[in-house]
């Protein structure tokens, strides 16, 4: 097992943890938005202000979707890329 596969597996496990915690938070009484992490909820608004300055409307709408996407999607995607890279990496 190489390090790319290990990093991919850890990233996928982090995404699975966030997804399970989000599902469990929906079942518990209280704030249903616990564990609803996205770039918008983690970063300050001034860090994401550059998205409003994009000139292409297609790129701007994609970037606005990406800032609101759940963090577990990023973990799964990054993990998948690392696992695919592990197949291409030379030992």
N, CA, C and O atoms as a CHARMM CRD file, in Angstrom:
* protein
*
  364
    1    1 UNK  N      0.86100  -1.17500   0.00000 PROA 1      0.00000
    2    1 UNK  CA     0.00000   0.00000   0.00000 PROA 1      0.00000
    3    1 UNK  C      0.90500   1.23500   0.00000 PROA 1      0.00000
    4    1 UNK  O      1.79400   1.36400   0.84200 PROA 1      0.00000
    5    2 UNK  N      0.67100   2.12400  -0.93900 PROA 2      0.00000
    6    2 UNK  CA     1.50400   3.31800  -0.98100 PROA 2      0.00000
    7    2 UNK  C      0.82000   4.48400  -0.26800 PROA 2      0.00000
    8    2 UNK  O     -0.32700   4.38000   0.16700 PROA 2      0.00000
    9    3 UNK  N      1.53600   5.57100  -0.16300 PROA 3      0.00000
   10    3 UNK  CA     1.03300   6.70000   0.63000 PROA 3      0.00000
   11    3 UNK  C     -0.16300   7.37800  -0.02900 PROA 3      0.00000
   12    3 UNK  O     -1.01100   7.92600   0.67500 PROA 3      0.00000
   13    4 UNK  N     -0.25800   7.36000  -1.36700 PROA 4      0.00000
   14    4 UNK  CA    -1.40700   7.96400  -2.03800 PROA 4      0.00000
   15    4 UNK  C     -2.69300   7.23600  -1.65300 PROA 4      0.00000
   16    4 UNK  O     -3.71900   7.86100  -1.38300 PROA 4      0.00000
   17    5 UNK  N     -2.61900   5.90300  -1.63400 PROA 5      0.00000
   18    5 UNK  CA    -3.79100   5.12100  -1.24600 PROA 5      0.00000
   19    5 UNK  C     -4.14900   5.38100   0.21300 PROA 5      0.00000
   20    5 UNK  O     -5.32700   5.45800   0.56300 PROA 5      0.00000
   21    6 UNK  N     -3.13300   5.51600   1.06300 PROA 6      0.00000
   22    6 UNK  CA    -3.36900   5.78700   2.47700 PROA 6      0.00000
   23    6 UNK  C     -4.03700   7.14900   2.67000 PROA 6      0.00000
   24    6 UNK  O     -5.00200   7.26000   3.42700 PROA 6      0.00000
   25    7 UNK  N     -3.53500   8.18400   1.99400 PROA 7      0.00000
   26    7 UNK  CA    -4.14200   9.51300   2.08900 PROA 7      0.00000
   27    7 UNK  C     -5.57100   9.50100   1.54900 PROA 7      0.00000
   28    7 UNK  O     -6.45700  10.13500   2.12200 PROA 7      0.00000
   29    8 UNK  N     -5.79400   8.78700   0.45600 PROA 8      0.00000
   30    8 UNK  CA    -7.13700   8.68300  -0.10100 PROA 8      0.00000
   31    8 UNK  C     -8.09400   7.98800   0.84300 PROA 8      0.00000
   32    8 UNK  O     -9.24300   8.40500   0.99300 PROA 8      0.00000
   33    9 UNK  N     -7.62000   6.92700   1.48100 PROA 9      0.00000
   34    9 UNK  CA    -8.47200   6.20000   2.42800 PROA 9      0.00000
   35    9 UNK  C     -8.81500   7.06100   3.63600 PROA 9      0.00000
   36    9 UNK  O     -9.95200   7.04500   4.10700 PROA 9      0.00000
   37   10 UNK  N     -7.84500   7.80600   4.13600 PROA 10     0.00000
   38   10 UNK  CA    -8.09300   8.68700   5.28200 PROA 10     0.00000
   39   10 UNK  C     -9.08100   9.79000   4.90500 PROA 10     0.00000
   40   10 UNK  O     -9.96600  10.12900   5.69200 PROA 10     0.00000
   41   11 UNK  N     -8.93200  10.34700   3.71000 PROA 11     0.00000
   42   11 UNK  CA    -9.85400  11.38900   3.26200 PROA 11     0.00000
   43   11 UNK  C    -11.27000  10.83700   3.09300 PROA 11     0.00000
   44   11 UNK  O    -12.24100  11.50200   3.45400 PROA 11     0.00000
   45   12 UNK  N    -11.39000   9.63700   2.55300 PROA 12     0.00000
   46   12 UNK  CA   -12.71600   9.02300   2.39900 PROA 12     0.00000
   47   12 UNK  C    -13.33800   8.72700   3.76200 PROA 12     0.00000
   48   12 UNK  O    -14.54500   8.89100   3.93900 PROA 12     0.00000
   49   13 UNK  N    -12.53400   8.29600   4.71700 PROA 13     0.00000
   50   13 UNK  CA   -13.05400   8.02300   6.05900 PROA 13     0.00000
   51   13 UNK  C    -13.51400   9.31800   6.73600 PROA 13     0.00000
   52   13 UNK  O    -14.51900   9.32500   7.44700 PROA 13     0.00000
   53   14 UNK  N    -12.77700  10.41500   6.51500 PROA 14     0.00000
   54   14 UNK  CA   -13.19700  11.70800   7.06700 PROA 14     0.00000
   55   14 UNK  C    -14.52500  12.14100   6.44900 PROA 14     0.00000
   56   14 UNK  O    -15.39800  12.65100   7.15100 PROA 14     0.00000
   57   15 UNK  N    -14.68100  11.94400   5.14900 PROA 15     0.00000
   58   15 UNK  CA   -15.94700  12.26600   4.49600 PROA 15     0.00000
   59   15 UNK  C    -17.08800  11.41000   5.00900 PROA 15     0.00000
   60   15 UNK  O    -18.20000  11.90100   5.20600 PROA 15     0.00000
   61   16 UNK  N    -16.81500  10.12800   5.22800 PROA 16     0.00000
   62   16 UNK  CA   -17.84200   9.23700   5.76600 PROA 16     0.00000
   63   16 UNK  C    -18.22000   9.64300   7.18600 PROA 16     0.00000
   64   16 UNK  O    -19.39400   9.59400   7.55400 PROA 16     0.00000
   65   17 UNK  N    -17.23100  10.04600   7.98500 PROA 17     0.00000
   66   17 UNK  CA   -17.50300  10.51400   9.34400 PROA 17     0.00000
   67   17 UNK  C    -18.40400  11.74900   9.32200 PROA 17     0.00000
   68   17 UNK  O    -19.37200  11.82600  10.07900 PROA 17     0.00000
   69   18 UNK  N    -18.08800  12.71000   8.45800 PROA 18     0.00000
   70   18 UNK  CA   -18.90700  13.92500   8.36900 PROA 18     0.00000
   71   18 UNK  C    -20.32600  13.60700   7.89800 PROA 18     0.00000
   72   18 UNK  O    -21.29200  14.20500   8.37300 PROA 18     0.00000
   73   19 UNK  N    -20.44400  12.66700   6.96600 PROA 19     0.00000
   74   19 UNK  CA   -21.76700  12.29800   6.46900 PROA 19     0.00000
   75   19 UNK  C    -22.59500  11.60600   7.54600 PROA 19     0.00000
   76   19 UNK  O    -23.78400  11.88800   7.68700 PROA 19     0.00000
   77   20 UNK  N    -21.97800  10.70300   8.30600 PROA 20     0.00000
   78   20 UNK  CA   -22.69100  10.00900   9.38300 PROA 20     0.00000
   79   20 UNK  C    -23.08100  10.98700  10.48600 PROA 20     0.00000
   80   20 UNK  O    -24.19500  10.91900  11.00500 PROA 20     0.00000
   81   21 UNK  N    -22.17900  11.89600  10.84900 PROA 21     0.00000
   82   21 UNK  CA   -22.49700  12.86800  11.89000 PROA 21     0.00000
   83   21 UNK  C    -23.61200  13.81300  11.44300 PROA 21     0.00000
   84   21 UNK  O    -24.44600  14.21000  12.25700 PROA 21     0.00000
   85   22 UNK  N    -23.63600  14.17500  10.16700 PROA 22     0.00000
   86   22 UNK  CA   -24.72500  15.01800   9.65300 PROA 22     0.00000
   87   22 UNK  C    -26.04800  14.26400   9.71600 PROA 22     0.00000
   88   22 UNK  O    -27.07500  14.84600  10.06700 PROA 22     0.00000
   89   23 UNK  N    -26.03500  12.97700   9.38100 PROA 23     0.00000
   90   23 UNK  CA   -27.26400  12.18000   9.44800 PROA 23     0.00000
   91   23 UNK  C    -27.73100  12.01900  10.89300 PROA 23     0.00000
   92   23 UNK  O    -28.92800  12.10000  11.17100 PROA 23     0.00000
   93   24 UNK  N    -26.80000  11.79300  11.80600 PROA 24     0.00000
   94   24 UNK  CA   -27.16900  11.65300  13.21700 PROA 24     0.00000
   95   24 UNK  C    -27.66800  12.97200  13.80300 PROA 24     0.00000
   96   24 UNK  O    -28.57100  12.97800  14.64000 PROA 24     0.00000
   97   25 UNK  N    -27.08200  14.08900  13.36700 PROA 25     0.00000
   98   25 UNK  CA   -27.51700  15.39600  13.86700 PROA 25     0.00000
   99   25 UNK  C    -28.94700  15.69300  13.44100 PROA 25     0.00000
  100   25 UNK  O    -29.67200  16.39400  14.14800 PROA 25     0.00000
  101   26 UNK  N    -29.35900  15.16900  12.29400 PROA 26     0.00000
  102   26 UNK  CA   -30.73800  15.35800  11.86100 PROA 26     0.00000
  103   26 UNK  C    -31.72800  14.58000  12.70700 PROA 26     0.00000
  104   26 UNK  O    -32.90400  14.93700  12.77100 PROA 26     0.00000
  105   27 UNK  N    -31.26500  13.51600  13.36100 PROA 27     0.00000
  106   27 UNK  CA   -32.14400  12.70300  14.19900 PROA 27     0.00000
  107   27 UNK  C    -32.23600  13.22000  15.62600 PROA 27     0.00000
  108   27 UNK  O    -33.18100  12.89000  16.34200 PROA 27     0.00000
  109   28 UNK  N    -31.26400  14.03000  16.04900 PROA 28     0.00000
  110   28 UNK  CA   -31.22900  14.52200  17.42300 PROA 28     0.00000
  111   28 UNK  C    -32.04100  15.80600  17.56200 PROA 28     0.00000
  112   28 UNK  O    -32.14600  16.58000  16.61000 PROA 28     0.00000
  113   29 UNK  N    -32.60800  16.03300  18.72800 PROA 29     0.00000
  114   29 UNK  CA   -33.29600  17.31200  18.93900 PROA 29     0.00000
  115   29 UNK  C    -32.27200  18.44100  19.04500 PROA 29     0.00000
  116   29 UNK  O    -31.12500  18.22200  19.43600 PROA 29     0.00000
  117   30 UNK  N    -32.69300  19.61200  18.70100 PROA 30     0.00000
  118   30 UNK  CA   -31.80200  20.76400  18.76500 PROA 30     0.00000
  119   30 UNK  C    -31.56600  21.33300  17.37700 PROA 30     0.00000
  120   30 UNK  O    -32.43200  21.26100  16.50500 PROA 30     0.00000
  121   31 UNK  N    -30.40000  21.89000  17.18900 PROA 31     0.00000
  122   31 UNK  CA   -30.05800  22.54200  15.92800 PROA 31     0.00000
  123   31 UNK  C    -29.84800  21.49700  14.83200 PROA 31     0.00000
  124   31 UNK  O    -28.92900  20.68500  14.93900 PROA 31     0.00000
  125   32 UNK  N    -30.67400  21.49400  13.78100 PROA 32     0.00000
  126   32 UNK  CA   -30.49200  20.49200  12.72200 PROA 32     0.00000
  127   32 UNK  C    -29.32000  20.79500  11.79900 PROA 32     0.00000
  128   32 UNK  O    -28.96200  19.96200  10.96600 PROA 32     0.00000
  129   33 UNK  N    -28.71700  21.97300  11.93300 PROA 33     0.00000
  130   33 UNK  CA   -27.60500  22.34600  11.06000 PROA 33     0.00000
  131   33 UNK  C    -26.24200  22.02100  11.65300 PROA 33     0.00000
  132   33 UNK  O    -25.21800  22.45400  11.12400 PROA 33     0.00000
  133   34 UNK  N    -26.21900  21.26200  12.75000 PROA 34     0.00000
  134   34 UNK  CA   -24.92500  20.83100  13.26400 PROA 34     0.00000
  135   34 UNK  C    -24.27800  19.91500  12.23700 PROA 34     0.00000
  136   34 UNK  O    -24.96400  19.16800  11.54000 PROA 34     0.00000
  137   35 UNK  N    -22.98900  19.97500  12.15000 PROA 35     0.00000
  138   35 UNK  CA   -22.20400  19.18000  11.20600 PROA 35     0.00000
  139   35 UNK  C    -22.60100  19.45500   9.76100 PROA 35     0.00000
  140   35 UNK  O    -22.41300  18.60100   8.89500 PROA 35     0.00000
  141   36 UNK  N    -23.14400  20.63000   9.49400 PROA 36     0.00000
  142   36 UNK  CA   -23.46600  21.03300   8.13100 PROA 36     0.00000
  143   36 UNK  C    -22.35000  21.94700   7.63500 PROA 36     0.00000
  144   36 UNK  O    -22.57800  23.12500   7.35800 PROA 36     0.00000
  145   37 UNK  N    -21.16300  21.40400   7.52900 PROA 37     0.00000
  146   37 UNK  CA   -19.99000  22.19300   7.19200 PROA 37     0.00000
  147   37 UNK  C    -19.87200  22.38700   5.68600 PROA 37     0.00000
  148   37 UNK  O    -20.06700  21.45600   4.90400 PROA 37     0.00000
  149   38 UNK  N    -19.55100  23.60800   5.30100 PROA 38     0.00000
  150   38 UNK  CA   -19.24700  23.94500   3.91700 PROA 38     0.00000
  151   38 UNK  C    -18.16400  25.01800   3.95700 PROA 38     0.00000
  152   38 UNK  O    -17.80500  25.51200   5.02600 PROA 38     0.00000
  153   39 UNK  N    -17.65000  25.37200   2.78800 PROA 39     0.00000
  154   39 UNK  CA   -16.64100  26.43600   2.76200 PROA 39     0.00000
  155   39 UNK  C    -17.23300  27.75300   3.25200 PROA 39     0.00000
  156   39 UNK  O    -16.54500  28.56100   3.87400 PROA 39     0.00000
  157   40 UNK  N    -18.51600  27.95900   2.96500 PROA 40     0.00000
  158   40 UNK  CA   -19.18500  29.19700   3.39000 PROA 40     0.00000
  159   40 UNK  C    -19.28000  29.28700   4.90800 PROA 40     0.00000
  160   40 UNK  O    -19.18300  30.37600   5.47300 PROA 40     0.00000
  161   41 UNK  N    -19.47200  28.14100   5.57600 PROA 41     0.00000
  162   41 UNK  CA   -19.60200  28.16600   7.03300 PROA 41     0.00000
  163   41 UNK  C    -18.24800  28.14900   7.73800 PROA 41     0.00000
  164   41 UNK  O    -18.15800  28.52900   8.90600 PROA 41     0.00000
  165   42 UNK  N    -17.19500  27.71400   7.04600 PROA 42     0.00000
  166   42 UNK  CA   -15.88300  27.62000   7.68400 PROA 42     0.00000
  167   42 UNK  C    -15.00000  28.84000   7.44800 PROA 42     0.00000
  168   42 UNK  O    -14.20100  29.20400   8.31000 PROA 42     0.00000
  169   43 UNK  N    -15.13900  29.47700   6.28200 PROA 43     0.00000
  170   43 UNK  CA   -14.28200  30.61300   5.94600 PROA 43     0.00000
  171   43 UNK  C    -15.01000  31.92800   6.18200 PROA 43     0.00000
  172   43 UNK  O    -16.23800  32.00100   6.12300 PROA 43     0.00000
  173   44 UNK  N    -14.23100  32.95400   6.44700 PROA 44     0.00000
  174   44 UNK  CA   -14.80000  34.29500   6.62700 PROA 44     0.00000
  175   44 UNK  C    -15.33100  34.80600   5.28000 PROA 44     0.00000
  176   44 UNK  O    -14.81100  34.42600   4.23100 PROA 44     0.00000
  177   45 UNK  N    -16.36100  35.66100   5.30000 PROA 45     0.00000
  178   45 UNK  CA   -16.94200  36.14700   4.03300 PROA 45     0.00000
  179   45 UNK  C    -15.94000  36.88200   3.14500 PROA 45     0.00000
  180   45 UNK  O    -16.04500  36.81900   1.92000 PROA 45     0.00000
  181   46 UNK  N    -14.97500  37.57500   3.73900 PROA 46     0.00000
  182   46 UNK  CA   -14.00100  38.29200   2.89900 PROA 46     0.00000
  183   46 UNK  C    -13.06400  37.33600   2.16300 PROA 46     0.00000
  184   46 UNK  O    -12.47500  37.71000   1.14900 PROA 46     0.00000
  185   47 UNK  N    -12.91800  36.10000   2.66300 PROA 47     0.00000
  186   47 UNK  CA   -12.09300  35.10700   1.96200 PROA 47     0.00000
  187   47 UNK  C    -12.79200  34.58300   0.71000 PROA 47     0.00000
  188   47 UNK  O    -12.13500  34.07400  -0.19800 PROA 47     0.00000
  189   48 UNK  N    -14.11900  34.70300   0.65400 PROA 48     0.00000
  190   48 UNK  CA   -14.89200  34.22200  -0.48700 PROA 48     0.00000
  191   48 UNK  C    -15.40000  35.35500  -1.37600 PROA 48     0.00000
  192   48 UNK  O    -16.18100  35.11100  -2.29600 PROA 48     0.00000
  193   49 UNK  N    -14.97000  36.58500  -1.11700 PROA 49     0.00000
  194   49 UNK  CA   -15.45900  37.74000  -1.87200 PROA 49     0.00000
  195   49 UNK  C    -14.97900  37.73300  -3.32100 PROA 49     0.00000
  196   49 UNK  O    -15.61000  38.36300  -4.16900 PROA 49     0.00000
  197   50 UNK  N    -13.89300  37.04600  -3.62700 PROA 50     0.00000
  198   50 UNK  CA   -13.36600  37.02300  -4.98900 PROA 50     0.00000
  199   50 UNK  C    -14.33500  36.34700  -5.95700 PROA 50     0.00000
  200   50 UNK  O    -14.27300  36.58700  -7.16300 PROA 50     0.00000
  201   51 UNK  N    -15.22700  35.50600  -5.43900 PROA 51     0.00000
  202   51 UNK  CA   -16.16700  34.79400  -6.30900 PROA 51     0.00000
  203   51 UNK  C    -17.13000  35.77600  -6.97200 PROA 51     0.00000
  204   51 UNK  O    -17.51500  35.58200  -8.12600 PROA 51     0.00000
  205   52 UNK  N    -17.52100  36.82600  -6.25300 PROA 52     0.00000
  206   52 UNK  CA   -18.43800  37.81800  -6.82300 PROA 52     0.00000
  207   52 UNK  C    -17.78300  38.64000  -7.92200 PROA 52     0.00000
  208   52 UNK  O    -18.48500  39.25600  -8.72400 PROA 52     0.00000
  209   53 UNK  N    -16.46000  38.66400  -7.97900 PROA 53     0.00000
  210   53 UNK  CA   -15.75900  39.43600  -8.99200 PROA 53     0.00000
  211   53 UNK  C    -15.46900  38.67500 -10.27200 PROA 53     0.00000
  212   53 UNK  O    -14.86800  39.23700 -11.18700 PROA 53     0.00000
  213   54 UNK  N    -15.87400  37.42000 -10.36900 PROA 54     0.00000
  214   54 UNK  CA   -15.63900  36.64300 -11.58500 PROA 54     0.00000
  215   54 UNK  C    -16.47700  37.19200 -12.73000 PROA 54     0.00000
  216   54 UNK  O    -17.63000  37.58000 -12.54000 PROA 54     0.00000
  217   55 UNK  N    -15.88700  37.22100 -13.92100 PROA 55     0.00000
  218   55 UNK  CA   -16.59300  37.82700 -15.04800 PROA 55     0.00000
  219   55 UNK  C    -17.52800  36.84500 -15.75200 PROA 55     0.00000
  220   55 UNK  O    -18.59400  37.24900 -16.21700 PROA 55     0.00000
  221   56 UNK  N    -17.16600  35.59800 -15.83900 PROA 56     0.00000
  222   56 UNK  CA   -18.00200  34.61100 -16.52800 PROA 56     0.00000
  223   56 UNK  C    -19.10900  34.12700 -15.59800 PROA 56     0.00000
  224   56 UNK  O    -18.83900  33.67700 -14.48400 PROA 56     0.00000
  225   57 UNK  N    -20.35400  34.22100 -16.05800 PROA 57     0.00000
  226   57 UNK  CA   -21.47100  33.84700 -15.18700 PROA 57     0.00000
  227   57 UNK  C    -21.49300  32.34900 -14.91900 PROA 57     0.00000
  228   57 UNK  O    -21.90900  31.92700 -13.84000 PROA 57     0.00000
  229   58 UNK  N    -21.05300  31.53100 -15.87900 PROA 58     0.00000
  230   58 UNK  CA   -21.02300  30.08700 -15.66700 PROA 58     0.00000
  231   58 UNK  C    -20.01700  29.69500 -14.60900 PROA 58     0.00000
  232   58 UNK  O    -20.29400  28.85600 -13.75200 PROA 58     0.00000
  233   59 UNK  N    -18.84200  30.30800 -14.67200 PROA 59     0.00000
  234   59 UNK  CA   -17.80900  30.02600 -13.67400 PROA 59     0.00000
  235   59 UNK  C    -18.24100  30.55800 -12.31500 PROA 59     0.00000
  236   59 UNK  O    -17.99800  29.92200 -11.28900 PROA 59     0.00000
  237   60 UNK  N    -18.88200  31.72700 -12.30700 PROA 60     0.00000
  238   60 UNK  CA   -19.33200  32.31500 -11.04500 PROA 60     0.00000
  239   60 UNK  C    -20.40700  31.45800 -10.38900 PROA 60     0.00000
  240   60 UNK  O    -20.38400  31.27400  -9.17200 PROA 60     0.00000
  241   61 UNK  N    -21.34000  30.93300 -11.16100 PROA 61     0.00000
  242   61 UNK  CA   -22.38300  30.09300 -10.56200 PROA 61     0.00000
  243   61 UNK  C    -21.79500  28.77600 -10.06800 PROA 61     0.00000
  244   61 UNK  O    -22.22900  28.25500  -9.04100 PROA 61     0.00000
  245   62 UNK  N    -20.80800  28.22800 -10.78800 PROA 62     0.00000
  246   62 UNK  CA   -20.15200  27.00300 -10.31800 PROA 62     0.00000
  247   62 UNK  C    -19.38200  27.26500  -9.03200 PROA 62     0.00000
  248   62 UNK  O    -19.40100  26.43900  -8.11900 PROA 62     0.00000
  249   63 UNK  N    -18.70500  28.40400  -8.95200 PROA 63     0.00000
  250   63 UNK  CA   -17.95200  28.73500  -7.74100 PROA 63     0.00000
  251   63 UNK  C    -18.89000  28.99300  -6.56300 PROA 63     0.00000
  252   63 UNK  O    -18.56300  28.64900  -5.42800 PROA 63     0.00000
  253   64 UNK  N    -20.04300  29.59100  -6.82000 PROA 64     0.00000
  254   64 UNK  CA   -21.00900  29.80100  -5.73700 PROA 64     0.00000
  255   64 UNK  C    -21.58300  28.47500  -5.25800 PROA 64     0.00000
  256   64 UNK  O    -21.85100  28.31000  -4.06800 PROA 64     0.00000
  257   65 UNK  N    -21.77600  27.51500  -6.18500 PROA 65     0.00000
  258   65 UNK  CA   -22.22900  26.19300  -5.76300 PROA 65     0.00000
  259   65 UNK  C    -21.14800  25.50700  -4.93300 PROA 65     0.00000
  260   65 UNK  O    -21.44500  24.84700  -3.93800 PROA 65     0.00000
  261   66 UNK  N    -19.88700  25.67000  -5.35300 PROA 66     0.00000
  262   66 UNK  CA   -18.79000  25.01200  -4.63700 PROA 66     0.00000
  263   66 UNK  C    -18.62600  25.56600  -3.22700 PROA 66     0.00000
  264   66 UNK  O    -18.27500  24.81700  -2.31500 PROA 66     0.00000
  265   67 UNK  N    -18.86900  26.84500  -3.02800 PROA 67     0.00000
  266   67 UNK  CA   -18.71200  27.39600  -1.67700 PROA 67     0.00000
  267   67 UNK  C    -19.82200  26.94100  -0.75600 PROA 67     0.00000
  268   67 UNK  O    -19.64900  26.96300   0.46200 PROA 67     0.00000
  269   68 UNK  N    -20.95900  26.52800  -1.29600 PROA 68     0.00000
  270   68 UNK  CA   -22.05400  26.04800  -0.46800 PROA 68     0.00000
  271   68 UNK  C    -22.15600  24.53600  -0.39700 PROA 68     0.00000
  272   68 UNK  O    -23.00700  24.00500   0.31600 PROA 68     0.00000
  273   69 UNK  N    -21.29800  23.83700  -1.13000 PROA 69     0.00000
  274   69 UNK  CA   -21.35400  22.36900  -1.14500 PROA 69     0.00000
  275   69 UNK  C    -20.88900  21.80300   0.19700 PROA 69     0.00000
  276   69 UNK  O    -19.99700  22.36600   0.83100 PROA 69     0.00000
  277   70 UNK  N    -21.48200  20.70700   0.62600 PROA 70     0.00000
  278   70 UNK  CA   -21.05900  20.09100   1.89400 PROA 70     0.00000
  279   70 UNK  C    -19.60400  19.63500   1.83300 PROA 70     0.00000
  280   70 UNK  O    -19.10800  19.22700   0.78300 PROA 70     0.00000
  281   71 UNK  N    -18.94600  19.71100   2.96000 PROA 71     0.00000
  282   71 UNK  CA   -17.52400  19.38800   3.02400 PROA 71     0.00000
  283   71 UNK  C    -17.24900  17.91400   2.76000 PROA 71     0.00000
  284   71 UNK  O    -16.16800  17.56500   2.28500 PROA 71     0.00000
  285   72 UNK  N    -18.21900  17.03500   3.06300 PROA 72     0.00000
  286   72 UNK  CA   -17.96400  15.61800   2.83100 PROA 72     0.00000
  287   72 UNK  C    -17.83400  15.30300   1.34000 PROA 72     0.00000
  288   72 UNK  O    -17.18000  14.32500   0.97700 PROA 72     0.00000
  289   73 UNK  N    -18.44000  16.10700   0.47700 PROA 73     0.00000
  290   73 UNK  CA   -18.27400  15.89900  -0.96500 PROA 73     0.00000
  291   73 UNK  C    -16.82500  16.15700  -1.36100 PROA 73     0.00000
  292   73 UNK  O    -16.26700  15.42900  -2.18200 PROA 73     0.00000
  293   74 UNK  N    -16.21500  17.18600  -0.78300 PROA 74     0.00000
  294   74 UNK  CA   -14.80900  17.45800  -1.05800 PROA 74     0.00000
  295   74 UNK  C    -13.91500  16.33500  -0.54000 PROA 74     0.00000
  296   74 UNK  O    -12.95400  15.94800  -1.20500 PROA 74     0.00000
  297   75 UNK  N    -14.22800  15.81300   0.64300 PROA 75     0.00000
  298   75 UNK  CA   -13.43000  14.71100   1.19600 PROA 75     0.00000
  299   75 UNK  C    -13.52200  13.47700   0.31200 PROA 75     0.00000
  300   75 UNK  O    -12.51300  12.82500   0.04500 PROA 75     0.00000
  301   76 UNK  N    -14.73800  13.15200  -0.14700 PROA 76     0.00000
  302   76 UNK  CA   -14.90000  11.99400  -1.02400 PROA 76     0.00000
  303   76 UNK  C    -14.17300  12.20200  -2.35400 PROA 76     0.00000
  304   76 UNK  O    -13.51100  11.29000  -2.85100 PROA 76     0.00000
  305   77 UNK  N    -14.29500  13.38900  -2.92400 PROA 77     0.00000
  306   77 UNK  CA   -13.63300  13.67500  -4.19900 PROA 77     0.00000
  307   77 UNK  C    -12.12300  13.63800  -4.09300 PROA 77     0.00000
  308   77 UNK  O    -11.44700  13.07000  -4.95100 PROA 77     0.00000
  309   78 UNK  N    -11.59200  14.24400  -3.03700 PROA 78     0.00000
  310   78 UNK  CA   -10.14600  14.23300  -2.83500 PROA 78     0.00000
  311   78 UNK  C     -9.64500  12.81800  -2.58100 PROA 78     0.00000
  312   78 UNK  O     -8.59400  12.42700  -3.08800 PROA 78     0.00000
  313   79 UNK  N    -10.39600  12.05100  -1.79600 PROA 79     0.00000
  314   79 UNK  CA   -10.02100  10.66400  -1.54400 PROA 79     0.00000
  315   79 UNK  C    -10.02100   9.84400  -2.81700 PROA 79     0.00000
  316   79 UNK  O     -9.12700   9.02300  -3.02900 PROA 79     0.00000
  317   80 UNK  N    -11.01700  10.05800  -3.67100 PROA 80     0.00000
  318   80 UNK  CA   -11.07800   9.34000  -4.93400 PROA 80     0.00000
  319   80 UNK  C     -9.89500   9.69400  -5.82500 PROA 80     0.00000
  320   80 UNK  O     -9.31100   8.81600  -6.45900 PROA 80     0.00000
  321   81 UNK  N     -9.53800  10.97500  -5.87500 PROA 81     0.00000
  322   81 UNK  CA    -8.37800  11.37600  -6.67300 PROA 81     0.00000
  323   81 UNK  C     -7.08600  10.75900  -6.14600 PROA 81     0.00000
  324   81 UNK  O     -6.24400  10.32000  -6.92900 PROA 81     0.00000
  325   82 UNK  N     -6.92400  10.72400  -4.82700 PROA 82     0.00000
  326   82 UNK  CA    -5.73300  10.10400  -4.25000 PROA 82     0.00000
  327   82 UNK  C     -5.68100   8.60800  -4.54200 PROA 82     0.00000
  328   82 UNK  O     -4.61500   8.07400  -4.84900 PROA 82     0.00000
  329   83 UNK  N     -6.81700   7.92800  -4.44900 PROA 83     0.00000
  330   83 UNK  CA    -6.83300   6.48800  -4.71800 PROA 83     0.00000
  331   83 UNK  C     -6.55200   6.22000  -6.19300 PROA 83     0.00000
  332   83 UNK  O     -5.84500   5.26700  -6.52100 PROA 83     0.00000
  333   84 UNK  N     -7.09400   7.04500  -7.08400 PROA 84     0.00000
  334   84 UNK  CA    -6.77100   6.89000  -8.50000 PROA 84     0.00000
  335   84 UNK  C     -5.29900   7.18500  -8.77200 PROA 84     0.00000
  336   84 UNK  O     -4.67400   6.52200  -9.59800 PROA 84     0.00000
  337   85 UNK  N     -4.74900   8.17300  -8.08200 PROA 85     0.00000
  338   85 UNK  CA    -3.32500   8.48400  -8.24600 PROA 85     0.00000
  339   85 UNK  C     -2.45100   7.35600  -7.72000 PROA 85     0.00000
  340   85 UNK  O     -1.33700   7.15900  -8.20500 PROA 85     0.00000
  341   86 UNK  N     -2.94200   6.61500  -6.73700 PROA 86     0.00000
  342   86 UNK  CA    -2.14200   5.50800  -6.20900 PROA 86     0.00000
  343   86 UNK  C     -1.98300   4.40800  -7.24800 PROA 86     0.00000
  344   86 UNK  O     -0.97800   3.69600  -7.24500 PROA 86     0.00000
  345   87 UNK  N     -2.95600   4.26100  -8.13300 PROA 87     0.00000
  346   87 UNK  CA    -2.82200   3.27700  -9.20200 PROA 87     0.00000
  347   87 UNK  C     -1.84000   3.70500 -10.26800 PROA 87     0.00000
  348   87 UNK  O     -1.25700   2.86100 -10.94900 PROA 87     0.00000
  349   88 UNK  N     -1.64600   5.00900 -10.42400 PROA 88     0.00000
  350   88 UNK  CA    -0.71800   5.51900 -11.43000 PROA 88     0.00000
  351   88 UNK  C      0.69300   5.72100 -10.89400 PROA 88     0.00000
  352   88 UNK  O      1.64300   5.82500 -11.67000 PROA 88     0.00000
  353   89 UNK  N      0.83500   5.77800  -9.57900 PROA 89     0.00000
  354   89 UNK  CA     2.14300   6.05900  -8.97500 PROA 89     0.00000
  355   89 UNK  C      3.05400   4.84300  -9.09100 PROA 89     0.00000
  356   89 UNK  O      2.61700   3.69900  -8.96100 PROA 89     0.00000
  357   90 UNK  N      4.29600   5.11400  -9.33200 PROA 90     0.00000
  358   90 UNK  CA     5.31000   4.05400  -9.40000 PROA 90     0.00000
  359   90 UNK  C      5.79400   3.74600  -7.99900 PROA 90     0.00000
  360   90 UNK  O      6.02900   4.64800  -7.19500 PROA 90     0.00000
  361   91 UNK  N      5.93600   2.49300  -7.72000 PROA 91     0.00000
  362   91 UNK  CA     6.43400   2.07300  -6.39800 PROA 91     0.00000
  363   91 UNK  C      7.93900   2.20400  -6.34300 PROA 91     0.00000
  364   91 UNK  O      8.54800   1.90100  -5.31700 PROA 91     0.00000
